[in-house]
């Protein structure tokens, strides 16, 4: 590709970034029943913790009042979202806050067959879409997709991580020497606005970094501008500015790498380049 073509491609990419529909991801837990090497939520390192239902409901209500008309999609996310013990209540709270948006539950699907009737009724009542990611594990995905059909709920295959070049590593530079503008421009997670622990973050890498730091072997810091307390958000422009511009945390991020899917050994090198 010659220089003029690269410039045109970059300009098109920049325009797409600026016109990207706004979506909000409410993270209920980073705990997971899979153990994926280099997971972007650091789930192999995460404890068995869950978001406070009352706090997440308050965040949903506040953001719904502030940004409702500007939000295209809302997600309930993990870790493995289906492990959250108050999932029907979280679905209802999200639908109350965002009554007309596309609403998704993200899952690897492995325990869909074990979910009780209350779950299925809540999915239908609140008009949620179950977004399933396929992983290269010994599991019958067709069976759970047929189960969703039998239950009368909407489903979508979000991704197939078993395909070549479909699984990614998001390496971090502990020295924070990366060009934040380049990192933001090339960011694979751009647009994944994450609501975690009462803060809004531009991506899950930043939002969930506490799990990597908990090992005691890293000290990635949040600096002014990296996140916004939910209670301090007065208008949707604050969220869009956070999403659409590089933040200090971007200086830790290297370009994503396509890698083979493997189980995590919980080694820091899965996430950090020394």
Order of alpha helices (4+ residues) and beta strands (2+ residues): alpha-beta-alpha-beta-alpha-beta-alpha-beta-alpha-beta-beta-beta-alpha-beta-beta-alpha-alpha-beta-alpha-beta-beta
